[in-house]
Amino acid sequence: MIGTLTQKVTLAVMIAALALLVAACGSDPTPTPRPTNTPVPPAPTATPTPTLAPGAPTPTPRPATPTPAPTPTPSFDGDAYFANKTVKLITGTNPGGGYDTFLRIFAKHAKRHFPESTKFIVQNLPGAAQLRGFRAVLDSEPDGLTMGPTHQRWIQRQILVGDVPNFDLESAHILGTPSFSLTNEGAYCLDRSIGTSWADVLALGRPLTNGETGPGNAPAQELIEAFGGPIKNVYGYGGTSEIMAAFDRREIDSTGRCSQNTVPRLYPEWLTEKRLVPLWYTEKPLAPDYLEQMGVGRDFKYPHIVDFLRTTELGFEISDKQIQALETHLSLSQVSRTFWLPAGVPEDIVAYWDKIFEEIVIDPQFEESAAVAGYSESYGYKSGPELREIISMMNALPQDLKDIILKLSAIDQLTF
């Protein structure tokens, strides 16, 4: 009995040992935990670092949260934008004058710099001393398809008065000018039938009549009239060609349109008839050869306008402060034929225009066309940023000088 029992116990122990051995050799090394009355949260499991085989390449680590690459923005294709479109070029003057001439030269040469399918049309909208044409540019759709030049008087009006409709000097974009110069020949001439000197003018007993498109176009003549001198400025002409026609038919006594850039081209008979006598110059003297053509002689002496105003034979008084205002006014008067785009044109279209505008007006073929039209090589390109510096200079003037400029320019008298 006892032996049998011993055998049974020995057999049970052997079976248990064999079970433990089988469990130790099994595929699951982690025993299944027994549930307890209080559940214990599982400990975080660390991500195992893979072991690389010798010589295997090192994998590139991936970001925890992949960031999609930004979609590249396509660059502006100006040629594609302007292809098969019509660009309107607007001037506030009649055909034949300097603004109209430069604009038509610009249109001619723009065709070689824009896509071949781009068309250009020039539109003349004279009126209100060129403001009608300028307003058409300012009020146009801001799509880069309308642009044009304006007279510096409207820049001055905005600086000094600030009431030009829809003209924000900061937001409207100035492209530049093809005709800026501080060395251009310029003179004020008397009709020889009236006299040959300022003494003859004073002896008339009446003021000289001088024709202009509008106030702000003749700083010296306007200052003389504003402060009691014998000049009467007559406004309302459509441009240089109309003013010269008025002088030709003796409707006005004197003119600032008597330089070598205009007379031989439009009225060469004035030279053969010896009709012109220069009273003063504003930028640089007329060339000796031209003086000889005028019939006054190569060595004819006549003063710069500032020296003229400082003489004691004026017949009226001018102060140093007024002369200083005139000099500032004259410097801004060189900012002629400034080409503008309206406010709101997208920046990429503006940048395209800036680039192409400069290419056109510095093109030797453009300069050659301007010379053939009678405009000398003394004219030159001035960029938009350079012109803005001049505008800022005038904007920063003391108010007393601004008041004098406003009085002598009479631009506050313009109505629109």
Buried (B, 14 or more C-beta within 10 A) or exposed (E): EEEEEEEEEEEEEEEEEEEEEEEEEEEEEEEEEEEEEEEEEEEEEEEEEEEEEEEEEEEEEEEEEEEEEEEEEEEBEBEEBBEEBEBBBBBBBBBBBBBBBBBBBBBBBBEEBBBEEBEBEBEBBBBBBBBBBBBBBBEBEBBBBBBBBBBBBBBBBBBBEEEBEEBEBEEBBBBBBBBBBEEBBBBBBBBBEBBEEBEBBBEEEEBBBBBBBBBBBBBBBBBBBBBEBBBBBEBEBBBBBBBBBBBBEEEBBBBBBBBBBBBBEBBEEBBEEEBBBBBBBBBBBBBEEBBBBBBBEEEBEBBBBBEBBEEEEBEEEBEEEBBBBBEBBBBBBBBBBBBBBBBEBEEBBBEBBBEBBBBBBEBEEBBEBBEEBBBBEBBBBBBBEBBBEBBEEBBEBEEEBBEBBBBBBBBEEBEE
